[in-house]
């Protein structure tokens, strides 16, 4: 079994690690922790190439730190086989679904921000889009 946990550093995504650890231990699953950093090269921010590269390096560094923290946390919960993936994409939800398809993931465990119905209707969310488009089961973890 393969389990994917997308993380962004929020309390909600870190709670998803706890829920996924239980599944991973009971199924002896391979765990993939994914974080997606924004793709900024095509965005017209009126930045020089050097400034854009500096921002990208900063975001990559933050992403790597987040993945290390999440991997350590999963190991402390008892998950044995943990892999990390740092991706760059314009849409986190699309990147998550693409990863699921490419790696033949069996379960996605994702945190939800728990937005109200009105905000969900207008904004959508990464979790909602993953649920809608994922070819596998998605377990949405809500934080009270």
N, CA and C atoms as an extended XYZ file, in Angstrom:
432
Properties=species:S:1:pos:R:3:atomname:S:1:resname:S:1:resid:I:1 pbc="F F F"
N         0.844       -1.184        0.000 N   UNK     1
C         0.000        0.000        0.000 CA  UNK     1
C         0.885        1.241        0.000 C   UNK     1
N         0.413        2.281       -0.692 N   UNK     2
C         1.112        3.566       -0.743 CA  UNK     2
C         0.178        4.659       -0.232 C   UNK     2
N         0.709        5.463        0.702 N   UNK     3
C        -0.067        6.556        1.295 CA  UNK     3
C         0.656        7.870        1.009 C   UNK     3
N        -0.115        8.874        0.579 N   UNK     4
C         0.419       10.213        0.336 CA  UNK     4
C        -0.155       11.180        1.359 C   UNK     4
N         0.730       11.985        1.975 N   UNK     5
C         0.299       13.046        2.875 CA  UNK     5
C         0.863       14.370        2.358 C   UNK     5
N         0.012       15.211        1.749 N   UNK     6
C         0.473       16.541        1.346 CA  UNK     6
C         0.547       17.438        2.593 C   UNK     6
N         1.641       18.168        2.739 N   UNK     7
C         1.792       19.060        3.889 CA  UNK     7
C         2.159       20.463        3.434 C   UNK     7
N         1.672       21.442        4.196 N   UNK     8
C         2.023       22.835        3.919 CA  UNK     8
C         2.502       23.557        5.181 C   UNK     8
N         2.667       22.817        6.267 N   UNK     9
C         3.128       23.410        7.514 CA  UNK     9
C         2.009       23.864        8.433 C   UNK     9
N         0.783       23.849        7.952 N   UNK    10
C        -0.342       24.267        8.782 CA  UNK    10
C        -0.651       23.211        9.840 C   UNK    10
N        -1.367       23.622       10.870 N   UNK    11
C        -1.786       22.703       11.922 CA  UNK    11
C        -2.601       21.559       11.321 C   UNK    11
N        -3.409       21.871       10.340 N   UNK    12
C        -4.274       20.880        9.716 CA  UNK    12
C        -3.466       19.808        8.983 C   UNK    12
N        -2.468       20.218        8.242 N   UNK    13
C        -1.686       19.231        7.500 CA  UNK    13
C        -0.820       18.397        8.438 C   UNK    13
N        -0.365       18.984        9.535 N   UNK    14
C         0.448       18.223       10.481 CA  UNK    14
C        -0.409       17.212       11.249 C   UNK    14
N        -1.672       17.507       11.454 N   UNK    15
C        -2.591       16.540       12.070 CA  UNK    15
C        -2.820       15.354       11.137 C   UNK    15
N        -2.768       15.598        9.847 N   UNK    16
C        -2.931       14.517        8.879 CA  UNK    16
C        -1.807       13.483        9.035 C   UNK    16
N        -0.630       13.934        9.451 N   UNK    17
C         0.475       12.999        9.672 CA  UNK    17
C         0.110       11.963       10.727 C   UNK    17
N        -0.525       12.415       11.818 N   UNK    18
C        -0.920       11.493       12.888 CA  UNK    18
C        -1.895       10.440       12.368 C   UNK    18
N        -2.897       10.898       11.639 N   UNK    19
C        -3.901        9.972       11.112 CA  UNK    19
C        -3.266        8.989       10.129 C   UNK    19
N        -2.376        9.478        9.301 N   UNK    20
C        -1.737        8.617        8.297 CA  UNK    20
C        -0.809        7.595        8.948 C   UNK    20
N        -0.197        7.956       10.058 N   UNK    21
C         0.724        7.038       10.735 CA  UNK    21
C         0.006        5.768       11.180 C   UNK    21
N        -1.207        5.902       11.667 N   UNK    22
C        -1.973        4.724       12.085 CA  UNK    22
C        -2.217        3.784       10.908 C   UNK    22
N        -2.609        4.344        9.774 N   UNK    23
C        -2.830        3.537        8.566 CA  UNK    23
C        -1.525        2.900        8.091 C   UNK    23
N        -0.465        3.689        8.114 N   UNK    24
C         0.823        3.198        7.620 CA  UNK    24
C         1.326        2.025        8.451 C   UNK    24
N         1.187        2.134        9.762 N   UNK    25
C         1.660        1.048       10.635 CA  UNK    25
C         0.820       -0.215       10.455 C   UNK    25
N        -0.487       -0.062       10.368 N   UNK    26
C        -1.351       -1.240       10.274 CA  UNK    26
C        -1.237       -1.949        8.925 C   UNK    26
N        -0.873       -1.224        7.882 N   UNK    27
C        -0.783       -1.803        6.540 CA  UNK    27
C         0.658       -1.993        6.053 C   UNK    27
N         1.645       -1.644        6.900 N   UNK    28
C         3.051       -1.672        6.489 CA  UNK    28
C         3.228       -0.929        5.164 C   UNK    28
N         2.662        0.256        5.110 N   UNK    29
C         2.610        1.029        3.871 CA  UNK    29
C         3.871        1.855        3.630 C   UNK    29
N         4.094        2.151        2.361 N   UNK    30
C         5.093        3.140        1.971 CA  UNK    30
C         4.411        4.494        2.084 C   UNK    30
N         5.065        5.429        2.761 N   UNK    31
C         4.505        6.758        2.981 CA  UNK    31
C         5.276        7.773        2.144 C   UNK    31
N         4.518        8.643        1.482 N   UNK    32
C         5.104        9.742        0.725 CA  UNK    32
C         4.577       11.034        1.318 C   UNK    32
N         5.490       11.913        1.703 N   UNK    33
C         5.107       13.234        2.192 CA  UNK    33
C         5.491       14.226        1.099 C   UNK    33
N         4.508       14.991        0.660 N   UNK    34
C         4.687       15.906       -0.469 CA  UNK    34
C         4.399       17.331       -0.043 C   UNK    34
N         5.262       18.242       -0.435 N   UNK    35
C         4.939       19.660       -0.296 CA  UNK    35
C         5.144       20.309       -1.655 C   UNK    35
N         4.272       21.252       -1.958 N   UNK    36
C         4.295       21.924       -3.256 CA  UNK    36
C         4.599       23.398       -3.028 C   UNK    36
N         5.659       23.872       -3.678 N   UNK    37
C         5.966       25.298       -3.613 CA  UNK    37
C         5.473       25.959       -4.896 C   UNK    37
N         5.087       27.223       -4.808 N   UNK    38
C         4.521       27.905       -5.986 CA  UNK    38
C         5.522       28.012       -7.128 C   UNK    38
N         5.003       27.901       -8.316 N   UNK    39
C         5.777       28.073       -9.540 CA  UNK    39
C         5.685       29.542       -9.908 C   UNK    39
N         6.799       30.261       -9.817 N   UNK    40
C         6.726       31.716       -9.992 CA  UNK    40
C         7.424       32.233      -11.239 C   UNK    40
N         8.025       31.398      -12.036 N   UNK    41
C         8.816       31.919      -13.154 CA  UNK    41
C         7.978       32.637      -14.205 C   UNK    41
N         6.715       32.253      -14.360 N   UNK    42
C         5.883       32.898      -15.373 CA  UNK    42
C         5.058       34.066      -14.824 C   UNK    42
N         5.141       34.276      -13.534 N   UNK    43
C         4.359       35.352      -12.931 CA  UNK    43
C         5.099       36.676      -13.123 C   UNK    43
N         4.403       37.672      -13.589 N   UNK    44
C         5.005       38.988      -13.792 CA  UNK    44
C         4.943       39.771      -12.483 C   UNK    44
N         6.010       39.659      -11.708 N   UNK    45
C         6.075       40.354      -10.430 CA  UNK    45
C         6.983       41.580      -10.493 C   UNK    45
N         7.425       41.904      -11.698 N   UNK    46
C         8.374       42.988      -11.892 CA  UNK    46
C         9.626       42.784      -11.038 C   UNK    46
N        10.108       41.549      -11.038 N   UNK    47
C        11.315       41.191      -10.312 CA  UNK    47
C        12.415       40.857      -11.310 C   UNK    47
N        13.627       41.125      -10.898 N   UNK    48
C        14.744       40.697      -11.732 CA  UNK    48
C        14.895       39.185      -11.600 C   UNK    48
N        15.640       38.601      -12.514 N   UNK    49
C        15.873       37.155      -12.474 CA  UNK    49
C        16.568       36.765      -11.166 C   UNK    49
N        17.497       37.583      -10.716 N   UNK    50
C        18.217       37.293       -9.470 CA  UNK    50
C        17.274       37.327       -8.267 C   UNK    50
N        16.360       38.305       -8.242 N   UNK    51
C        15.395       38.392       -7.136 CA  UNK    51
C        14.442       37.189       -7.161 C   UNK    51
N        14.001       36.810       -8.340 N   UNK    52
C        13.108       35.663       -8.485 CA  UNK    52
C        13.804       34.377       -8.028 C   UNK    52
N        15.078       34.220       -8.408 N   UNK    53
C        15.845       33.050       -7.984 CA  UNK    53
C        16.027       33.019       -6.471 C   UNK    53
N        16.228       34.174       -5.880 N   UNK    54
C        16.395       34.260       -4.426 CA  UNK    54
C        15.100       33.839       -3.715 C   UNK    54
N        13.968       34.291       -4.228 N   UNK    55
C        12.673       33.914       -3.645 CA  UNK    55
C        12.455       32.411       -3.798 C   UNK    55
N        12.749       31.877       -4.972 N   UNK    56
C        12.578       30.446       -5.218 CA  UNK    56
C        13.464       29.624       -4.282 C   UNK    56
N        14.706       30.033       -4.109 N   UNK    57
C        15.616       29.314       -3.204 CA  UNK    57
C        15.095       29.355       -1.766 C   UNK    57
N        14.560       30.493       -1.361 N   UNK    58
C        13.992       30.622       -0.017 CA  UNK    58
C        12.806       29.678        0.163 C   UNK    58
N        11.935       29.613       -0.843 N   UNK    59
C        10.778       28.723       -0.763 CA  UNK    59
C        11.214       27.255       -0.771 C   UNK    59
N        12.224       26.909       -1.566 N   UNK    60
C        12.733       25.537       -1.588 CA  UNK    60
C        13.318       25.162       -0.232 C   UNK    60
N        14.050       26.069        0.356 N   UNK    61
C        14.648       25.820        1.668 CA  UNK    61
C        13.565       25.582        2.723 C   UNK    61
N        12.531       26.415        2.691 N   UNK    62
C        11.419       26.248        3.630 CA  UNK    62
C        10.724       24.908        3.392 C   UNK    62
N        10.534       24.548        2.135 N   UNK    63
C         9.912       23.275        1.796 CA  UNK    63
C        10.727       22.086        2.284 C   UNK    63
N        12.039       22.150        2.100 N   UNK    64
C        12.912       21.067        2.561 CA  UNK    64
C        12.877       20.947        4.076 C   UNK    64
N        12.879       22.093        4.777 N   UNK    65
C        12.787       22.080        6.240 CA  UNK    65
C        11.471       21.458        6.699 C   UNK    65
N        10.394       21.828        6.029 N   UNK    66
C         9.073       21.292        6.354 CA  UNK    66
C         9.039       19.781        6.143 C   UNK    66
N         9.602       19.313        5.052 N   UNK    67
C         9.621       17.876        4.774 CA  UNK    67
C        10.450       17.109        5.799 C   UNK    67
N        11.571       17.684        6.207 N   UNK    68
C        12.405       17.040        7.233 CA  UNK    68
C        11.643       16.932        8.547 C   UNK    68
N        10.976       18.007        8.934 N   UNK    69
C        10.185       18.000       10.165 CA  UNK    69
C         9.058       16.968       10.084 C   UNK    69
N         8.359       16.928        8.964 N   UNK    70
C         7.247       15.984        8.789 CA  UNK    70
C         7.749       14.539        8.793 C   UNK    70
N         8.882       14.289        8.140 N   UNK    71
C         9.443       12.933        8.108 CA  UNK    71
C         9.833       12.491        9.511 C   UNK    71
N        10.485       13.374       10.257 N   UNK    72
C        10.866       13.055       11.638 CA  UNK    72
C         9.632       12.765       12.487 C   UNK    72
N         8.590       13.553       12.278 N   UNK    73
C         7.358       13.354       13.028 CA  UNK    73
C         6.744       11.993       12.686 C   UNK    73
N         6.695       11.635       11.408 N   UNK    74
C         6.149       10.339       11.007 CA  UNK    74
C         6.957        9.190       11.614 C   UNK    74
N         8.262        9.322       11.624 N   UNK    75
C         9.115        8.284       12.210 CA  UNK    75
C         8.830        8.159       13.708 C   UNK    75
N         8.597        9.305       14.380 N   UNK    76
C         8.299        9.258       15.817 CA  UNK    76
C         6.954        8.592       16.091 C   UNK    76
N         6.047        8.609       15.107 N   UNK    77
C         4.755        7.930       15.237 CA  UNK    77
C         4.864        6.445       14.907 C   UNK    77
N         6.023        6.016       14.439 N   UNK    78
C         6.230        4.599       14.173 CA  UNK    78
C         6.156        4.175       12.715 C   UNK    78
N         6.018        5.115       11.805 N   UNK    79
C         6.016        4.771       10.375 CA  UNK    79
C         7.445        4.442        9.954 C   UNK    79
N         7.606        3.344        9.233 N   UNK    80
C         8.945        2.872        8.904 CA  UNK    80
C         9.467        3.381        7.562 C   UNK    80
N         8.664        3.286        6.526 N   UNK    81
C         9.129        3.618        5.176 CA  UNK    81
C         8.539        4.968        4.757 C   UNK    81
N         9.339        6.019        4.948 N   UNK    82
C         8.860        7.377        4.695 CA  UNK    82
C         9.734        8.032        3.636 C   UNK    82
N         9.092        8.541        2.583 N   UNK    83
C         9.774        9.240        1.491 CA  UNK    83
C         9.270       10.682        1.452 C   UNK    83
N        10.116       11.601        1.025 N   UNK    84
C         9.699       12.995        0.896 CA  UNK    84
C         9.849       13.456       -0.544 C   UNK    84
N         8.930       14.359       -0.935 N   UNK    85
C         8.937       14.883       -2.300 CA  UNK    85
C         8.680       16.380       -2.245 C   UNK    85
N         9.569       17.154       -2.846 N   UNK    86
C         9.409       18.596       -2.980 CA  UNK    86
C         9.066       18.876       -4.440 C   UNK    86
N         7.901       19.450       -4.670 N   UNK    87
C         7.458       19.732       -6.038 CA  UNK    87
C         7.227       21.221       -6.216 C   UNK    87
N         7.357       21.681       -7.442 N   UNK    88
C         7.058       23.053       -7.803 CA  UNK    88
C         5.966       23.017       -8.860 C   UNK    88
N         4.871       23.733       -8.588 N   UNK    89
C         3.744       23.709       -9.527 CA  UNK    89
C         2.861       24.927       -9.302 C   UNK    89
N         2.132       25.342      -10.336 N   UNK    90
C         1.216       26.476      -10.172 CA  UNK    90
C        -0.013       26.125       -9.336 C   UNK    90
N        -0.401       24.845       -9.310 N   UNK    91
C        -1.583       24.425       -8.565 CA  UNK    91
C        -1.233       23.247       -7.659 C   UNK    91
N        -1.264       23.441       -6.335 N   UNK    92
C        -0.980       22.319       -5.438 CA  UNK    92
C        -1.920       21.135       -5.661 C   UNK    92
N        -3.204       21.398       -5.841 N   UNK    93
C        -4.168       20.305       -6.021 CA  UNK    93
C        -3.853       19.496       -7.276 C   UNK    93
N        -3.563       20.162       -8.373 N   UNK    94
C        -3.232       19.449       -9.611 CA  UNK    94
C        -1.958       18.634       -9.448 C   UNK    94
N        -0.980       19.192       -8.754 N   UNK    95
C         0.283       18.473       -8.543 CA  UNK    95
C         0.063       17.241       -7.671 C   UNK    95
N        -0.774       17.362       -6.648 N   UNK    96
C        -1.080       16.226       -5.780 CA  UNK    96
C        -1.752       15.119       -6.578 C   UNK    96
N        -2.761       15.470       -7.360 N   UNK    97
C        -3.481       14.468       -8.164 CA  UNK    97
C        -2.539       13.845       -9.201 C   UNK    97
N        -1.693       14.628       -9.814 N   UNK    98
C        -0.723       14.083      -10.780 CA  UNK    98
C         0.216       13.084      -10.104 C   UNK    98
N         0.672       13.424       -8.906 N   UNK    99
C         1.564       12.527       -8.163 CA  UNK    99
C         0.845       11.224       -7.825 C   UNK    99
N        -0.411       11.333       -7.410 N   UNK   100
C        -1.227       10.156       -7.092 CA  UNK   100
C        -1.314        9.233       -8.301 C   UNK   100
N        -1.584        9.805       -9.452 N   UNK   101
C        -1.711        9.007      -10.672 CA  UNK   101
C        -0.377        8.381      -11.078 C   UNK   101
N         0.674        9.174      -11.040 N   UNK   102
C         1.988        8.706      -11.477 CA  UNK   102
C         2.538        7.594      -10.575 C   UNK   102
N         2.378        7.761       -9.261 N   UNK   103
C         2.944        6.803       -8.305 CA  UNK   103
C         1.966        5.705       -7.896 C   UNK   103
N         0.743        5.740       -8.443 N   UNK   104
C        -0.287        4.751       -8.115 CA  UNK   104
C        -0.521        4.678       -6.605 C   UNK   104
N        -0.789        5.844       -6.022 N   UNK   105
C        -1.059        5.964       -4.595 CA  UNK   105
C        -2.414        5.330       -4.285 C   UNK   105
N        -2.516        4.664       -3.138 N   UNK   106
C        -3.751        3.994       -2.728 CA  UNK   106
C        -4.627        4.867       -1.831 C   UNK   106
N        -4.005        5.773       -1.059 N   UNK   107
C        -4.752        6.603       -0.112 CA  UNK   107
C        -4.047        7.937        0.059 C   UNK   107
N        -4.824        9.020       -0.001 N   UNK   108
C        -4.315       10.358        0.305 CA  UNK   108
C        -4.909       10.751        1.648 C   UNK   108
N        -4.052       11.197        2.566 N   UNK   109
C        -4.511       11.708        3.850 CA  UNK   109
C        -4.133       13.184        3.858 C   UNK   109
N        -5.158       14.050        3.868 N   UNK   110
C        -4.933       15.477        3.696 CA  UNK   110
C        -5.675       16.261        4.764 C   UNK   110
N        -5.056       17.310        5.243 N   UNK   111
C        -5.698       18.182        6.222 CA  UNK   111
C        -6.655       19.141        5.543 C   UNK   111
N        -7.688       19.518        6.289 N   UNK   112
C        -8.673       20.478        5.790 CA  UNK   112
C        -8.633       21.712        6.668 C   UNK   112
N        -8.800       22.846        6.077 N   UNK   113
C        -8.830       24.082        6.855 CA  UNK   113
C       -10.159       24.266        7.571 C   UNK   113
N       -11.159       23.487        7.180 N   UNK   114
C       -12.449       23.569        7.849 CA  UNK   114
C       -13.187       24.871        7.583 C   UNK   114
N       -13.051       25.411        6.385 N   UNK   115
C       -13.741       26.648        6.040 CA  UNK   115
C       -15.244       26.448        6.056 C   UNK   115
N       -15.956       27.521        6.283 N   UNK   116
C       -17.412       27.455        6.250 CA  UNK   116
C       -17.914       27.275        4.832 C   UNK   116
N       -19.198       26.984        4.698 N   UNK   117
C       -19.792       26.696        3.392 CA  UNK   117
C       -19.638       27.867        2.428 C   UNK   117
N       -19.810       29.082        2.892 N   UNK   118
C       -19.716       30.253        2.026 CA  UNK   118
C       -18.307       30.406        1.452 C   UNK   118
N       -17.289       30.296        2.300 N   UNK   119
C       -15.907       30.429        1.820 CA  UNK   119
C       -15.560       29.294        0.873 C   UNK   119
N       -16.019       28.086        1.190 N   UNK   120
C       -15.753       26.944        0.322 CA  UNK   120
C       -16.359       27.162       -1.050 C   UNK   120
N       -17.582       27.689       -1.080 N   UNK   121
C       -18.278       27.907       -2.340 CA  UNK   121
C       -17.514       28.896       -3.216 C   UNK   121
N       -17.022       29.973       -2.624 N   UNK   122
C       -16.346       31.010       -3.405 CA  UNK   122
C       -14.885       30.676       -3.710 C   UNK   122
N       -14.180       30.078       -2.762 N   UNK   123
C       -12.744       29.902       -2.912 CA  UNK   123
C       -12.316       28.508       -3.335 C   UNK   123
N       -13.080       27.500       -2.932 N   UNK   124
C       -12.609       26.136       -3.133 CA  UNK   124
C       -11.443       25.895       -2.193 C   UNK   124
N       -10.860       24.737       -2.232 N   UNK   125
C        -9.694       24.460       -1.412 CA  UNK   125
C        -8.901       23.337       -2.046 C   UNK   125
N        -7.666       23.208       -1.606 N   UNK   126
C        -6.827       22.135       -2.127 CA  UNK   126
C        -7.463       20.788       -1.799 C   UNK   126
N        -7.880       20.611       -0.540 N   UNK   127
C        -8.473       19.331       -0.141 CA  UNK   127
C        -9.717       19.006       -0.973 C   UNK   127
N       -10.578       19.986       -1.166 N   UNK   128
C       -11.807       19.742       -1.938 CA  UNK   128
C       -11.481       19.347       -3.375 C   UNK   128
N       -10.514       19.996       -3.974 N   UNK   129
C       -10.131       19.654       -5.349 CA  UNK   129
C        -9.484       18.276       -5.435 C   UNK   129
N        -8.692       17.921       -4.437 N   UNK   130
C        -8.085       16.589       -4.429 CA  UNK   130
C        -9.180       15.537       -4.289 C   UNK   130
N       -10.137       15.768       -3.392 N   UNK   131
C       -11.243       14.818       -3.229 CA  UNK   131
C       -11.985       14.639       -4.551 C   UNK   131
N       -12.261       15.739       -5.238 N   UNK   132
C       -13.018       15.695       -6.498 CA  UNK   132
C       -12.285       14.966       -7.614 C   UNK   132
N       -10.967       15.129       -7.682 N   UNK   133
C       -10.238       14.659       -8.861 CA  UNK   133
C        -9.327       13.452       -8.632 C   UNK   133
N        -9.141       13.053       -7.397 N   UNK   134
C        -8.242       11.936       -7.113 CA  UNK   134
C        -8.837       10.603       -7.564 C   UNK   134
N        -8.019        9.748       -8.180 N   UNK   135
C        -8.503        8.428       -8.581 CA  UNK   135
C        -8.521        7.418       -7.424 C   UNK   135
N        -8.003        7.825       -6.248 N   UNK   136
C        -7.994        6.910       -5.102 CA  UNK   136
C        -8.770        7.527       -3.939 C   UNK   136
N        -8.888        6.784       -2.872 N   UNK   137
C        -9.587        7.276       -1.684 CA  UNK   137
C        -8.818        8.431       -1.047 C   UNK   137
N        -9.577        9.383       -0.498 N   UNK   138
C        -8.981       10.542        0.170 CA  UNK   138
C        -9.601       10.643        1.557 C   UNK   138
N        -8.745       10.670        2.563 N   UNK   139
C        -9.171       10.810        3.951 CA  UNK   139
C        -8.858       12.233        4.348 C   UNK   139
N        -9.898       13.028        4.610 N   UNK   140
C        -9.739       14.433        4.977 CA  UNK   140
C        -9.768       14.538        6.494 C   UNK   140
N        -8.692       15.076        7.064 N   UNK   141
C        -8.569       15.225        8.505 CA  UNK   141
C        -8.967       16.640        8.890 C   UNK   141
N        -9.979       16.749        9.743 N   UNK   142
C       -10.426       18.053       10.214 CA  UNK   142
C        -9.897       18.267       11.627 C   UNK   142
N        -9.509       19.480       11.918 N   UNK   143
C        -9.005       19.838       13.243 CA  UNK   143
C       -10.068       20.673       13.922 C   UNK   143
N       -10.391       20.292       15.131 N   UNK   144
C       -11.443       21.019       15.872 CA  UNK   144
C       -10.960       22.377       16.314 C   UNK   144
